[in-house]
Amino acid sequence: MTTPRVVIADDQAFVRIGFRMILSSGGIEVVGEAADGAEAVSAVRDLRPDVVLMDIRMPGMDGLEATRRIVREPGDCRVLMLTTFDLDRYVYDALAAGASGFLLKDVTPEHLVAAVRLIETGDALLAPSITRRLVERFASGAPAAPVVHRDLAALTPREREVLTLVGHGRSNSEIADDLTLSEATVKTHVARIFAKLELRDRAQAVVLAYETGLVTPGA
């Protein structure tokens, strides 16, 4: 098992200290801390972590803008957003900006460690159905210009079909049943979709499906 390298970005020092202690005791290396978004971006450039624990609301550059900048950096650093309130209005924006998932700040130590390890492997933290509900709730109030711009013309008809089902929150096994395919074949289609559309994970795929109109809220 690899040891994820993490940067913690939060404007409250006691929060950073607490998360550092939890992650360190869970065998995860905390390589840096940041008190705002600008410091988080600089830390990613200097330290090249695998994961950033990012508070959404910080003074100066907030976590959303920092996430947009971090996902454009070379490498494969992933952002795990931290929020105080369940179903925060900013969660949709965070996913659209490129975050791979989010956690409440009152997360248990075990869940925090597991979440960082999950994100580091390249998966999205949120179950597809949870992501879908978040997107449906907030998509109507999303900015007119989508954050993610991709050309769906690169996809085959089957890949568009699979992406549509991903957007509806279907798991690979459910998509396999829907389309009468093997689960391995569905995984291959999903991997090709991610590669063609330059998506990091399933959370981004769900957001993209809504932003391009492939899936509509309430559909």
N, C-alpha and C positions, 0 to 999 in steps of 0.2 A: 504494500500500500504506500503510495507516494504521500509526502507531507506537503499539503497546500501552504502557499506563502500568501499572507493576508495583510492588507492595509486597512486600518479602521478609521473612518472619517465621521466625526461627530463633534459638534461645537462644545459639548459638555465633557470636561476632563474625566469626571467620575464615571461616565458611561464608557468612555474609552478604556479606562482602567479595568472596569468590570468585565468588559468583553475580552480584553487581553488575558485576564486571569482565566476566564472560562475556556478560551480557545487554546491557550498554552497547556492547560491541564488536560485538554482533549487531544494533545499531540499535534496541534496545528501551530505553525510558526508565524508569529506576528512580526512582520519586517518593518512596519512603520505606522505612524498615526498622522492624522490631519484634523485641523480644527475648522476647516471650511472647504468649499469645493475647489478653490484654486490650489490649496495645499494638496488636496487629493490628486488632482491632475499632475502636479509636479512630482508627487511621490510615486505615481504609476510610471512616469517617464524615467525616474531615477532608479527605482527599485524593481520594476517589472514583476509585480505580484501576480498570483493566479486569480485572486478574488479581492474585491474591495467591498467591505461592509460600509454602505453609504447611507447616512441620514438624509432624508429628503429635504428637511427644512434647516438651513444653516444661513448665517449672515453672509453678506457679500455674494459670492457665487454659490447658488444652492446646489443640492444634490442632482437635480434634473440636468442642469447645464453641464455640471461636471461629468455626468454619465455620458451625455452626448459627445463630449470631447474625448473621454476615455475610450469609448468603443471605436473611435476613429484612429486611435493610436496603433502603431504596429504591435504585433503580439496577439495574445488571446485572453486578455484579462477580462474577467466577468464581474458584473456588478450585482450585488445583493442588497436591495434597498431596505432601509429600516424606517418604520413609521410608528407613530404613537397611537394612531386611531385605526381601527379595523375598517377596511373599505375606504381608506383615505381617498379623497378626490384626485390626489396626485398619483395614485397607483397606476391608472391607465397611462398617464403621461410618462411615468417611469418605464413601463413596459415598452411604450412606443419609442422612448429615447434609447432603448437598447438594454435595459436591465433584464437580468435572467430570472427575476423573481423578487419577492419581498417577504419580510418578516415583521411581526410586531415587536416592539422593544421589550415587551415583557415575556419574550420567548424563554422557554426552559433551557438550561445549559445543554442538555442532551440534544434538544432539537436544533440549537444553534450550531453545535459541532457537526451534526448530521447534515444540516443545510449547506454549510460551507463545503463539506466533502462532496455532496451531490452536485452543487454548482460547479465545482472544480473539475468534475468528470465530463462536463459539457452538457448536462441535462438541465432542464428548467425546474425550478423549485416548485412552482405551482402545478397542481393537477390541471390537465387541459380544461376540465369542466369549470373549475374555479376561475381560471383565466378567462374563459368565455363569458362567465357571468359578469366579471369585472368590465370586460370590453363592452358587453351589451349595455351595461348600466351607464357607462360614460361616453360611449362612442358618439352619441348625438351631440355632445357638448365638446367634442374634440376640435382642435384647430382645423380650419378649412384646408390648409396645406399639410398633407400628411408628412410625418417625420421620416417614414420609410418609403423610399421611392424604388420600385422594382418593376421590370417589364415582364408581365406574365406570359408574353408571347414566346418566351424561351421554354415554356413548359409544354409537354405533350398533353393531349386530351386526358389521358389517364392520370398524369401528374396533377393537372388542374382539379380533377375529380377528387384525388386524394387530399389535396390542399383544402378543398372545400370542406371535406369531412373533418380534417384537423381543425379548421376554423369553427366547426360546430362542437368541438370538444371531444371528438371521438378518439379513443385509444387505438393503438396499432391493431390490437386483436379485434376490436369492434369494426374497424375499417376492413380488416380481412374478411370478417363475416358479411359485411354489407356488400362487398364487391366480389365475393367468392374467390378470394385469393389466399395464398399462404401468408402467414405473418412475416416470414422472411422476405417475401416479395414486397410487402407493404413497407418494411423497414428500408429496403433498397430504394423504393420510390421516394420515401421521406428524405433519405440521405441525398438523393439527386436534387430534390426540390431545394433543400437547404443550400447545396453547392451552387445551383444555378441562380438562386435569388440572394445569395450571400447572407443567409440567415444564421444566427448563432444557435438558436434552439427553438423549441416548440412554442414558447411564449411569444416570440417574435413572429412566428408563422401565424398564430391566431390573430395578432394585431394586424398583420399584413392582409389577411383574408378579409377583415372588416374595412381596412383603409382603401383597398382596391375595389370594394363592392362585391367581391366574390361571395361574401356572406353579409347579410344585413341584420341589424338588431331585431330580435323578435322572430326571425325567420325559423 
